Amino acid sequence: MKDAISVKEIERSLQKKYKKDTFSKFLKALEKYELVKDGDRVAVGMSGGKDSLILAKMFQLLKRFSKVDFELDFVAMDPGFSKENRKKLEDICEYLEIPVKVYESDIFEVTERVAKDNPCYLCARMRRGFLYAKVKELGFNKLALGHHFNDVIETTMLNVLWNGSYKTMIPKLKSENFEGLELIRPLYLVEERDIIRWLNNSGIVPMDEACPIVKVKKESQRANVKALIEGLKELNPVVEKNIFKSAENISLKAVLGFDIDGKKHSFLDEYDERN
């Protein structure tokens, strides 16, 4: 952390220099989508990456100044990090005064053994399941995740282009497998470029992806979609905002079909009744 500015300066930058693009949008998402309420017990999922770091610092500021009465803690899972990566996670959080609790698992080892040729899908599911189960076990009712604005629009485009469906990443979601646990995304309106600007100013070097497989396998469909959106921005500078808004402006009378709770509906269902 030799090039990092002090923690107080890092926090001040969220309240001053980068407030408009980060902290204000964080607060707007909390209010607009009703993400945190009185009596909530919120766990922030910590990976050591840029998104979880800014999320943790903004939650600390919220806890310090908000009138909302909620409990706050920081939880990380170790899926089998190397000693160097485990220490880096702990050192970053210690420097930023984030009192993270790290819980160990053997997920890297299990997925490498069970699904050696293509372990990524299984690994991701196991990591989510372990984290959700631990948070539920600890008595939290909400788990805050670091998905940001660009994750939302990229997910939308991934579903359209690769899955042939129109689904987006919503700002809060009740867990289907862990009753009473709600997943919230307070960075929903915060753009990735502004997170990177804040982090670069802080001098903190976040954890890279600690999985050796991902380090080798750089290409992904999400990276392709990210590149596609960047290209489209040259033709239309507001294309990102339009992708985002498209999920708020769906006209059911102008789609071929839609799904509600697993039941398929067609535009033909009410076609004859319309004027």
Residue pairs with C-beta under 8 A, 6 or more apart in sequence:
1 91
1 92
1 95
1 203
1 204
3 203
4 10
4 95
4 202
4 203
4 204
5 201
5 202
5 203
7 95
7 96
7 97
10 57
10 96
10 202
10 204
11 57
11 60
11 61
13 198
13 201
13 202
14 22
14 23
14 54
14 57
14 58
14 61
14 198
15 23
15 61
17 201
18 194
18 197
18 198
18 201
21 190
21 191
21 194
21 197
22 54
22 58
22 190
22 194
22 195
22 198
23 58
23 61
25 189
25 190
26 58
26 62
26 186
26 187
26 189
26 190
27 62
28 189
29 35
29 171
29 185
29 186
29 187
29 188
29 189
29 190
30 36
30 62
30 186
32 171
32 189
33 171
33 172
33 184
33 188
34 172
35 142
35 144
35 171
35 172
35 184
35 185
35 186
36 42
36 62
36 68
36 70
36 142
36 184
36 186
37 68
37 70
38 68
38 69
38 70
39 69
39 70
40 70
40 71
40 141
40 142
41 70
41 71
41 73
41 139
41 140
41 141
41 142
42 59
42 70
42 71
42 72
42 73
42 140
42 142
42 143
42 144
42 184
43 73
43 74
43 75
43 135
43 138
43 140
43 142
43 143
43 144
44 52
44 55
44 56
44 59
44 72
44 73
44 74
44 75
44 143
44 144
45 52
45 75
45 76
45 131
45 135
45 143
45 144
45 145
45 146
46 52
46 53
46 56
46 74
46 75
46 76
46 89
46 93
46 98
46 100
47 76
47 89
47 146
47 207
48 76
48 88
48 89
48 92
48 93
48 206
48 207
48 210
49 146
49 206
49 207
50 195
50 196
50 199
50 206
51 146
51 147
51 148
51 187
51 195
52 146
53 92
53 96
53 98
53 199
53 204
53 206
54 146
54 187
54 190
54 195
54 198
54 199
55 144
55 146
55 186
55 187
56 74
56 93
56 96
56 98
56 100
57 96
57 98
58 186
59 72
59 144
59 186
60 72
60 97
60 98
62 68
63 70
63 72
71 140
73 99
73 101
73 138
73 140
74 93
74 98
74 99
74 100
74 101
75 100
75 101
75 103
75 131
75 134
75 135
75 138
75 140
76 89
76 93
76 100
76 101
76 102
76 103
77 102
77 103
77 104
77 105
77 107
77 127
77 130
77 131
77 134
78 86
78 89
78 102
78 103
78 104
78 105
79 105
79 106
79 107
79 108
79 123
79 126
79 127
79 130
80 105
80 106
80 107
80 108
80 109
81 89
81 108
81 210
82 210
85 207
85 210
86 102
88 207
89 100
89 102
89 207
90 100
90 102
92 204
92 206
92 207
93 99
93 100
95 204
96 204
103 130
103 134
105 126
105 130
107 123
107 126
107 127
107 130
108 123
108 211
110 126
111 119
111 122
111 123
111 126
112 119
114 122
115 121
115 122
115 123
119 213
120 213
120 214
120 217
123 211
129 177
131 143
132 143
132 175
132 177
132 178
132 181
133 178
135 143
135 181
136 175
136 178
136 180
136 181
140 181
141 180
141 181
141 182
142 181
142 182
142 183
142 184
143 181
143 182
143 183
143 184
144 184
144 185
144 186
145 183
145 184
145 185
146 185
146 187
147 169
147 185
147 187
147 188
148 187
148 188
148 190
148 191
148 192
148 195
149 187
149 188
149 189
149 190
149 191
149 192
149 240
149 244
150 191
150 192
150 226
150 240
151 169
151 192
152 168
152 169
152 188
152 244
153 229
153 240
153 243
153 244
154 222
154 225
154 226
154 229
155 167
155 168
155 169
156 166
156 167
156 168
156 169
156 243
156 244
156 246
156 247
157 225
157 228
157 229
157 243
158 221
158 222
158 225
159 165
159 166
159 167
159 168
160 166
161 225
162 221
166 250
166 255
168 247
169 185
170 185
171 184
171 185
171 188
172 182
172 183
172 184
172 185
173 182
173 183
174 181
174 182
174 183
175 181
175 182
175 183
187 195
191 240
199 206
208 215
209 215
229 239
229 240
229 243
232 239
233 239
233 240
236 242
252 258
253 267
253 274
255 267
256 266
256 267
257 264
257 265
257 266
257 267
258 264
258 265
259 265
